[in-house]
Amino acid sequence: MKYTLISPAGELSAFTMGSNVDEGEQLQYTVPAGYWKASVLEKGDYGLISEVVVPGFDWRDMTIASMVDIENAFPHLLSKVKHLIRN
């Protein structure tokens, strides 16, 4: 499963989650606060992601990115990530 991240400073990065560590896949990863993230299943029929949120999850803190959100905050990245945005 490919994870794509955008830092608060507008830096784009990506990595693959998986068990094939010898090929550079990550078994786990810590996403810092304030990052936008998206994941895409690149192969196989299913994937499983488990997340731990600390100090705790509150729906009021959650935002699903819209095209407008990303365009306003990171116009230089929109063409690279628009395929990851549902609306």
NORHUGI-V652911 format. One line per field, one symbol per residue. ss: DSSP state (~ for helix, > for strand, _ for the rest). A space follows every 50 residues. Layout:
# NORHUGI-V652911
ss: ???
This chain:
# NORHUGI-V652911
ss: _>>>>>_____>>>>>>___~~~__>_________>>>>>__________ ________~~~_____~~~~~~~____~~~~~~~___
